[in-house]
Structures are given as structure tokens and as C-alpha cells.
Amino acid sequence: MTRISVDVNDEWLDAARLELGTDTKVATINAALREFALRRRGKEIAKIFASAPMDFSGAAEAWGYGGGRDLEGLAERARENRSA
């Protein structure tokens, strides 16, 4: 762990605490940093999947799903589910 001393906007810290459900300033800052790191990794993974050639022929019949891929929509639905 790295120990730092930094001035933080109290209003933003309180807003982040409420959003993340954390109890302390340290927990809030660490949770926020983790969220951003995971978000970045998720975007990188989504780009990889979006660029990979995939054959969805027969997907609707095999999986009972409309087929195709909607990774942009996947990210949006994840944000909606997190805020619910």
C-alpha cells in the first residue's frame, strides 16, 4: 500500500461514499479507485470481443436468443443495474 496525503473535495467524497456504500474516507477512495480500474479493464475486454470475428448463424435457434452482439448495450445495462 502507498500512503499519501491529499486534499479531497468533501462534497465529491460524500457523494462517492453514498454511491459506493462505504463507511470511511479510506474505504471510499480505495473503492472508487477500484471501480475505475475495473471499468477500464471492462472497456478493454469489450473492445477485444467487439473486434473478434464471431459466427452467430443459428444462435437464435440454439439459444433462443436473437443472435448478434451488443457490447455497447451491455455496458449501458451494467451501469443501469449498478445504479438501481
NUPA-727327 format. One record per atom (N, C-alpha, C): residue number from 1; chain; atom name; x, y, z. Coordinates in Angstrom, 1 decimal, padded with zeros to 4 digits. Layout:
BEGIN
+-----+-------+------+--------+--------+--------+
|   n | chain | atom |      u |      v |      w |
+-----+-------+------+--------+--------+--------+
| NUM |     A |   CA |      X |      Y |      Z |
...
+-----+-------+------+--------+--------+--------+
//
This chain:
BEGIN
+-----+-------+------+--------+--------+--------+
|   n | chain | atom |      u |      v |      w |
+-----+-------+------+--------+--------+--------+
|   1 |     A |    N |  000.8 | -001.2 |  000.0 |
|   1 |     A |   CA |  000.0 |  000.0 |  000.0 |
|   1 |     A |    C |  000.9 |  001.2 |  000.0 |
|   2 |     A |    N |  000.4 |  002.2 | -000.7 |
|   2 |     A |   CA |  001.1 |  003.5 | -000.7 |
|   2 |     A |    C |  000.3 |  004.5 |  000.2 |
|   3 |     A |    N |  001.1 |  005.2 |  001.0 |
|   3 |     A |   CA |  000.4 |  006.2 |  001.9 |
|   3 |     A |    C |  000.7 |  007.5 |  001.3 |
|   4 |     A |    N | -000.5 |  008.3 |  001.1 |
|   4 |     A |   CA | -000.4 |  009.6 |  000.6 |
|   4 |     A |    C | -001.2 |  010.6 |  001.4 |
|   5 |     A |    N | -000.9 |  011.8 |  001.3 |
|   5 |     A |   CA | -001.6 |  012.9 |  001.9 |
|   5 |     A |    C | -002.1 |  013.8 |  000.7 |
|   6 |     A |    N | -003.5 |  013.9 |  000.6 |
|   6 |     A |   CA | -004.0 |  014.6 | -000.5 |
|   6 |     A |    C | -005.3 |  015.4 |  000.0 |
|   7 |     A |    N | -005.5 |  016.6 | -000.6 |
|   7 |     A |   CA | -006.7 |  017.3 | -000.3 |
|   7 |     A |    C | -007.8 |  016.8 | -001.2 |
|   8 |     A |    N | -008.9 |  016.5 | -000.6 |
|   8 |     A |   CA | -010.0 |  015.9 | -001.4 |
|   8 |     A |    C | -011.3 |  016.8 | -001.2 |
|   9 |     A |    N | -012.0 |  017.0 | -002.3 |
|   9 |     A |   CA | -013.3 |  017.7 | -002.2 |
|   9 |     A |    C | -014.3 |  016.9 | -001.4 |
|  10 |     A |    N | -014.7 |  017.5 | -000.3 |
|  10 |     A |   CA | -015.6 |  016.8 |  000.7 |
|  10 |     A |    C | -016.9 |  016.5 |  000.1 |
|  11 |     A |    N | -017.5 |  017.3 | -000.8 |
|  11 |     A |   CA | -018.8 |  017.1 | -001.4 |
|  11 |     A |    C | -018.7 |  015.8 | -002.3 |
|  12 |     A |    N | -017.6 |  015.8 | -003.1 |
|  12 |     A |   CA | -017.4 |  014.6 | -004.0 |
|  12 |     A |    C | -017.2 |  013.4 | -003.2 |
|  13 |     A |    N | -016.4 |  013.5 | -002.1 |
|  13 |     A |   CA | -016.1 |  012.3 | -001.3 |
|  13 |     A |    C | -017.4 |  011.8 | -000.7 |
|  14 |     A |    N | -018.3 |  012.7 | -000.2 |
|  14 |     A |   CA | -019.6 |  012.2 |  000.4 |
|  14 |     A |    C | -020.4 |  011.6 | -000.7 |
|  15 |     A |    N | -020.5 |  012.2 | -001.9 |
|  15 |     A |   CA | -021.3 |  011.6 | -003.0 |
|  15 |     A |    C | -020.8 |  010.2 | -003.3 |
|  16 |     A |    N | -019.5 |  010.1 | -003.4 |
|  16 |     A |   CA | -018.9 |  008.8 | -003.7 |
|  16 |     A |    C | -019.2 |  007.8 | -002.6 |
|  17 |     A |    N | -019.1 |  008.2 | -001.4 |
|  17 |     A |   CA | -019.4 |  007.3 | -000.2 |
|  17 |     A |    C | -020.8 |  006.8 | -000.3 |
|  18 |     A |    N | -021.8 |  007.7 | -000.6 |
|  18 |     A |   CA | -023.2 |  007.3 | -000.7 |
|  18 |     A |    C | -023.3 |  006.3 | -001.9 |
|  19 |     A |    N | -022.7 |  006.6 | -003.0 |
|  19 |     A |   CA | -022.8 |  005.7 | -004.2 |
|  19 |     A |    C | -022.2 |  004.3 | -004.0 |
|  20 |     A |    N | -021.0 |  004.3 | -003.3 |
|  20 |     A |   CA | -020.3 |  003.1 | -003.1 |
|  20 |     A |    C | -020.7 |  002.3 | -001.8 |
|  21 |     A |    N | -021.4 |  003.0 | -000.9 |
|  21 |     A |   CA | -021.9 |  002.4 |  000.3 |
|  21 |     A |    C | -020.7 |  002.1 |  001.3 |
|  22 |     A |    N | -019.7 |  002.9 |  001.3 |
|  22 |     A |   CA | -018.6 |  002.8 |  002.2 |
|  22 |     A |    C | -018.7 |  003.6 |  003.4 |
|  23 |     A |    N | -018.0 |  003.2 |  004.4 |
|  23 |     A |   CA | -018.1 |  003.8 |  005.8 |
|  23 |     A |    C | -017.0 |  004.9 |  006.1 |
|  24 |     A |    N | -015.9 |  004.7 |  005.5 |
|  24 |     A |   CA | -014.7 |  005.6 |  005.8 |
|  24 |     A |    C | -014.2 |  006.3 |  004.6 |
|  25 |     A |    N | -013.4 |  007.3 |  004.8 |
|  25 |     A |   CA | -012.8 |  008.0 |  003.7 |
|  25 |     A |    C | -011.8 |  007.1 |  002.9 |
|  26 |     A |    N | -011.1 |  006.4 |  003.7 |
|  26 |     A |   CA | -010.1 |  005.5 |  003.1 |
|  26 |     A |    C | -010.8 |  004.4 |  002.2 |
|  27 |     A |    N | -011.8 |  003.8 |  002.8 |
|  27 |     A |   CA | -012.6 |  002.8 |  002.1 |
|  27 |     A |    C | -013.2 |  003.4 |  000.8 |
|  28 |     A |    N | -013.7 |  004.6 |  000.9 |
|  28 |     A |   CA | -014.4 |  005.3 | -000.2 |
|  28 |     A |    C | -013.4 |  005.5 | -001.3 |
|  29 |     A |    N | -012.2 |  006.0 | -001.0 |
|  29 |     A |   CA | -011.2 |  006.3 | -002.0 |
|  29 |     A |    C | -010.7 |  005.0 | -002.7 |
|  30 |     A |    N | -010.4 |  004.0 | -001.9 |
|  30 |     A |   CA | -010.0 |  002.7 | -002.4 |
|  30 |     A |    C | -011.1 |  002.1 | -003.3 |
|  31 |     A |    N | -012.3 |  002.2 | -002.9 |
|  31 |     A |   CA | -013.4 |  001.6 | -003.7 |
|  31 |     A |    C | -013.6 |  002.4 | -005.0 |
|  32 |     A |    N | -013.4 |  003.7 | -005.0 |
|  32 |     A |   CA | -013.6 |  004.5 | -006.2 |
|  32 |     A |    C | -012.4 |  004.2 | -007.1 |
|  33 |     A |    N | -011.2 |  004.0 | -006.6 |
|  33 |     A |   CA | -010.1 |  003.7 | -007.5 |
|  33 |     A |    C | -010.3 |  002.3 | -008.1 |
|  34 |     A |    N | -010.8 |  001.4 | -007.3 |
|  34 |     A |   CA | -011.1 |  000.0 | -007.8 |
|  34 |     A |    C | -012.1 |  000.0 | -008.9 |
|  35 |     A |    N | -013.2 |  000.8 | -008.7 |
|  35 |     A |   CA | -014.3 |  000.9 | -009.7 |
|  35 |     A |    C | -013.7 |  001.4 | -011.0 |
|  36 |     A |    N | -012.9 |  002.4 | -011.0 |
|  36 |     A |   CA | -012.4 |  003.0 | -012.2 |
|  36 |     A |    C | -011.4 |  002.0 | -012.9 |
|  37 |     A |    N | -010.6 |  001.3 | -012.1 |
|  37 |     A |   CA | -009.7 |  000.3 | -012.7 |
|  37 |     A |    C | -010.5 | -000.8 | -013.4 |
|  38 |     A |    N | -011.6 | -001.3 | -012.7 |
|  38 |     A |   CA | -012.4 | -002.3 | -013.3 |
|  38 |     A |    C | -013.1 | -001.8 | -014.5 |
|  39 |     A |    N | -013.6 | -000.6 | -014.5 |
|  39 |     A |   CA | -014.3 |  000.0 | -015.6 |
|  39 |     A |    C | -013.3 |  000.0 | -016.9 |
|  40 |     A |    N | -012.1 |  000.4 | -016.6 |
|  40 |     A |   CA | -011.1 |  000.5 | -017.7 |
|  40 |     A |    C | -010.9 | -000.9 | -018.3 |
|  41 |     A |    N | -010.7 | -001.9 | -017.4 |
|  41 |     A |   CA | -010.4 | -003.2 | -017.8 |
|  41 |     A |    C | -011.7 | -003.8 | -018.6 |
|  42 |     A |    N | -012.8 | -003.5 | -018.1 |
|  42 |     A |   CA | -014.1 | -003.9 | -018.8 |
|  42 |     A |    C | -014.1 | -003.3 | -020.2 |
|  43 |     A |    N | -013.8 | -002.0 | -020.4 |
|  43 |     A |   CA | -013.8 | -001.4 | -021.7 |
|  43 |     A |    C | -012.8 | -002.1 | -022.6 |
|  44 |     A |    N | -011.6 | -002.4 | -022.1 |
|  44 |     A |   CA | -010.6 | -003.1 | -022.9 |
|  44 |     A |    C | -011.1 | -004.5 | -023.4 |
|  45 |     A |    N | -011.8 | -005.2 | -022.5 |
|  45 |     A |   CA | -012.3 | -006.5 | -022.8 |
|  45 |     A |    C | -013.4 | -006.4 | -023.8 |
|  46 |     A |    N | -014.3 | -005.4 | -023.6 |
|  46 |     A |   CA | -015.4 | -005.2 | -024.6 |
|  46 |     A |    C | -014.8 | -004.9 | -026.0 |
|  47 |     A |    N | -013.8 | -004.1 | -026.1 |
|  47 |     A |   CA | -013.2 | -003.8 | -027.4 |
|  47 |     A |    C | -012.6 | -005.1 | -028.0 |
|  48 |     A |    N | -012.0 | -006.0 | -027.2 |
|  48 |     A |   CA | -011.5 | -007.2 | -027.8 |
|  48 |     A |    C | -012.6 | -008.1 | -028.3 |
|  49 |     A |    N | -013.7 | -008.2 | -027.5 |
|  49 |     A |   CA | -014.8 | -009.0 | -028.0 |
|  49 |     A |    C | -015.5 | -008.4 | -029.2 |
|  50 |     A |    N | -015.6 | -007.1 | -029.2 |
|  50 |     A |   CA | -016.3 | -006.4 | -030.3 |
|  50 |     A |    C | -015.5 | -006.6 | -031.6 |
|  51 |     A |    N | -014.2 | -006.7 | -031.5 |
|  51 |     A |   CA | -013.4 | -006.8 | -032.7 |
|  51 |     A |    C | -013.1 | -008.3 | -033.2 |
|  52 |     A |    N | -013.5 | -009.3 | -032.3 |
|  52 |     A |   CA | -013.2 | -010.7 | -032.7 |
|  52 |     A |    C | -014.3 | -011.1 | -033.7 |
|  53 |     A |    N | -013.9 | -011.8 | -034.7 |
|  53 |     A |   CA | -014.9 | -012.4 | -035.7 |
|  53 |     A |    C | -015.7 | -013.5 | -035.0 |
|  54 |     A |    N | -017.0 | -013.4 | -035.1 |
|  54 |     A |   CA | -017.8 | -014.4 | -034.5 |
|  54 |     A |    C | -018.9 | -014.8 | -035.4 |
|  55 |     A |    N | -019.3 | -016.0 | -035.4 |
|  55 |     A |   CA | -020.3 | -016.5 | -036.3 |
|  55 |     A |    C | -021.6 | -016.8 | -035.5 |
|  56 |     A |    N | -022.6 | -016.0 | -035.6 |
|  56 |     A |   CA | -023.8 | -016.2 | -034.9 |
|  56 |     A |    C | -024.9 | -016.9 | -035.6 |
|  57 |     A |    N | -024.6 | -017.5 | -036.8 |
|  57 |     A |   CA | -025.6 | -018.2 | -037.5 |
|  57 |     A |    C | -026.1 | -019.4 | -036.7 |
|  58 |     A |    N | -027.4 | -019.5 | -036.6 |
|  58 |     A |   CA | -028.0 | -020.5 | -035.8 |
|  58 |     A |    C | -028.2 | -020.1 | -034.3 |
|  59 |     A |    N | -027.7 | -019.0 | -033.9 |
|  59 |     A |   CA | -027.7 | -018.6 | -032.5 |
|  59 |     A |    C | -029.2 | -018.5 | -032.0 |
|  60 |     A |    N | -030.0 | -017.9 | -032.8 |
|  60 |     A |   CA | -031.4 | -017.7 | -032.4 |
|  60 |     A |    C | -032.1 | -019.1 | -032.1 |
|  61 |     A |    N | -031.8 | -020.1 | -032.9 |
|  61 |     A |   CA | -032.4 | -021.4 | -032.7 |
|  61 |     A |    C | -031.7 | -022.1 | -031.5 |
|  62 |     A |    N | -030.4 | -022.0 | -031.5 |
|  62 |     A |   CA | -029.7 | -022.8 | -030.5 |
|  62 |     A |    C | -029.9 | -022.3 | -029.1 |
|  63 |     A |    N | -029.9 | -021.0 | -028.9 |
|  63 |     A |   CA | -030.0 | -020.3 | -027.6 |
|  63 |     A |    C | -031.3 | -019.7 | -027.3 |
|  64 |     A |    N | -032.2 | -019.6 | -028.3 |
|  64 |     A |   CA | -033.5 | -018.9 | -028.1 |
|  64 |     A |    C | -033.3 | -017.4 | -027.9 |
|  65 |     A |    N | -032.3 | -016.9 | -028.5 |
|  65 |     A |   CA | -031.9 | -015.5 | -028.4 |
|  65 |     A |    C | -031.8 | -015.0 | -029.8 |
|  66 |     A |    N | -032.0 | -013.7 | -029.9 |
|  66 |     A |   CA | -032.0 | -013.0 | -031.2 |
|  66 |     A |    C | -030.7 | -013.0 | -032.0 |
|  67 |     A |    N | -029.6 | -013.5 | -031.4 |
|  67 |     A |   CA | -028.3 | -013.6 | -032.0 |
|  67 |     A |    C | -027.6 | -012.2 | -032.0 |
|  68 |     A |    N | -026.5 | -012.2 | -032.6 |
|  68 |     A |   CA | -025.7 | -010.9 | -032.7 |
|  68 |     A |    C | -025.0 | -010.6 | -031.4 |
|  69 |     A |    N | -024.4 | -009.4 | -031.4 |
|  69 |     A |   CA | -023.7 | -009.0 | -030.1 |
|  69 |     A |    C | -023.9 | -007.5 | -030.0 |
|  70 |     A |    N | -024.2 | -007.1 | -028.8 |
|  70 |     A |   CA | -024.4 | -005.7 | -028.5 |
|  70 |     A |    C | -023.6 | -005.3 | -027.3 |
|  71 |     A |    N | -022.3 | -005.2 | -027.4 |
|  71 |     A |   CA | -021.5 | -004.9 | -026.3 |
|  71 |     A |    C | -021.6 | -003.5 | -025.8 |
|  72 |     A |    N | -022.0 | -002.6 | -026.7 |
|  72 |     A |   CA | -022.3 | -001.2 | -026.2 |
|  72 |     A |    C | -023.5 | -001.2 | -025.3 |
|  73 |     A |    N | -024.5 | -001.9 | -025.7 |
|  73 |     A |   CA | -025.7 | -002.0 | -024.9 |
|  73 |     A |    C | -025.4 | -002.8 | -023.6 |
|  74 |     A |    N | -024.5 | -003.7 | -023.6 |
|  74 |     A |   CA | -024.1 | -004.4 | -022.4 |
|  74 |     A |    C | -023.6 | -003.5 | -021.3 |
|  75 |     A |    N | -022.7 | -002.6 | -021.7 |
|  75 |     A |   CA | -022.1 | -001.7 | -020.8 |
|  75 |     A |    C | -023.2 | -000.7 | -020.2 |
|  76 |     A |    N | -024.1 | -000.3 | -021.1 |
|  76 |     A |   CA | -025.1 |  000.6 | -020.6 |
|  76 |     A |    C | -026.0 | -000.1 | -019.6 |
|  77 |     A |    N | -026.4 | -001.4 | -019.9 |
|  77 |     A |   CA | -027.3 | -002.1 | -019.0 |
|  77 |     A |    C | -026.5 | -002.3 | -017.6 |
|  78 |     A |    N | -025.2 | -002.6 | -017.7 |
|  78 |     A |   CA | -024.5 | -002.8 | -016.4 |
|  78 |     A |    C | -024.5 | -001.5 | -015.6 |
|  79 |     A |    N | -024.4 | -000.3 | -016.2 |
|  79 |     A |   CA | -024.5 |  000.9 | -015.5 |
|  79 |     A |    C | -025.8 |  001.1 | -014.9 |
|  80 |     A |    N | -026.9 |  000.8 | -015.6 |
|  80 |     A |   CA | -028.3 |  000.9 | -015.1 |
|  80 |     A |    C | -028.5 |  000.0 | -014.0 |
|  81 |     A |    N | -028.0 | -001.2 | -014.0 |
|  81 |     A |   CA | -028.2 | -002.2 | -013.0 |
|  81 |     A |    C | -027.5 | -001.8 | -011.7 |
|  82 |     A |    N | -026.3 | -001.2 | -011.9 |
|  82 |     A |   CA | -025.5 | -000.8 | -010.7 |
|  82 |     A |    C | -026.2 |  000.4 | -010.0 |
|  83 |     A |    N | -026.8 |  001.3 | -010.7 |
|  83 |     A |   CA | -027.5 |  002.4 | -010.1 |
|  83 |     A |    C | -028.8 |  002.1 | -009.5 |
|  84 |     A |    N | -029.4 |  000.9 | -009.8 |
|  84 |     A |   CA | -030.7 |  000.6 | -009.4 |
|  84 |     A |    C | -030.7 |  000.1 | -007.9 |
+-----+-------+------+--------+--------+--------+
//
